[in-house]
């Protein structure tokens, strides 16, 4: 049998599991990941602030305690004790987030994923992909080092409640992940696979409706690539460009009295415009 395996970003594989139309699937992934992130953002923010506060306090107290100890100043022991206590609290904060993600300190079994609506078809199909990745088998995701070397990840990386973040476009969402070895893990993952075979093996049923027909994305992209405001964008900027292009796309739809897609649906097309401009300017 012909080997049809190719290397794909895990995000692309997931998009195909969700929808036969890859762009529609990517938009669905962005929505799912954003909704999942919103479910835990208050908890994450509180723990992150606690982590920073305890880590800074521990560092300051321990440094002062060591300096006072060297200078034989009174109160040095107290500072060292407070510093150690703050360090223990820092570890407790990390352990708390890890336990929330994996159901305990050890990633021993898949947890119920955090989805805004776990019963929707897109989430169920995504879970069918994760069910394959959770197996201790030859189907293993990997990331690339700066030198291009593959580093395979353990199947337990997909046990956590926040596994939808693995297929998020935004690194800020992936940065909430803690790996089974205890370190934050925000790398983009890849998979070498025959996607059609994977979908068949997982018994997934990707949506066949594709992108909504009322949305004329193609003409919007063509029109906006040459838009004066788009041409004037500073591509080197890391923030703000996507938002500006999305707003221009919304205006484009309103100007033609067409139904305006959501910002989540427009985001991948805005990125496509920015990527095209970047390529044109570099050539």
Steps between C-alpha positions, in 0.01 A plus 500: 500500500629848412636691798320833507651630821602865505608741771230747602461748784276334757270799461443415131427136582251613765334741255442214256346293780259785572399604147566382146568864413841565658447876544162443665661239724776742601241763589318243713824411679561867580151529643531180705842595636386853588187370674704243695745771602219722626373219720823499703641848449400631845655200672813527288535875561462458877758221512738689273488807724553278804795332326667832418440640849634195683795453263608864531457492877698177532785638288522827692474339843760232422747750351459735797525207741826382343646851499399556864641161593835587341500834683383330822210742524217424746182358345676311222350168609150649490551626144624159388200327658258745334681454169474121522132529589439719194690250284279218631193711418636552148527125451150459644359741240664304217376172649147643529485587129652165407247314715218697339625409153578131558276413795806453721874551508556198274348494151363147525171508308318726251286766669170640378597779261398859568259594220227762509273245330653149509200350317534706183620303192825700465606425860406132467705462181794677661478259792516208256836631381623543857384146582747374237778721633438380855600147401849373577565412139705595195270797429702766682492876464827692494638852501806635323801651673663816363739278308208311343542177701182313591419454867212260561262566788355241735137394449422636848529856365145448373355387834438849639174693519646775281611280210302713251775761549739270308317590178461872574661745261586743779810412699354694792230233536749213466719657767245402765592134449716306743664186368517164683858576602389814679609783272289748304469384140383737226666349191319441173460125438519302177382157393617263227187325384252417227220734607223322308599168655512658846151642457374159388675319788356746753151472349485879494234676297634839388239758412432511128327833487832682463528875532164683508396587146380847601857597585696614194843454656691469172388836358549665840861380510570611141347843564683564826847390394519820290315718752703817582472442876617142462788600272607754764519242781830446675538121459776491761244588769403198709167639618216704360526406133259207517242710684528781243458262206201332667333839543562581132348165401194576713465835322535323164205273580286782640570715193350226282212434738620146557479304823811575705689190627616486860849624583603142576397397147681797348824453695658229275418702187650814654815299574499374141496861376788595732703195394446585132612858555808387691596262218444769233716751686782253555514401134 
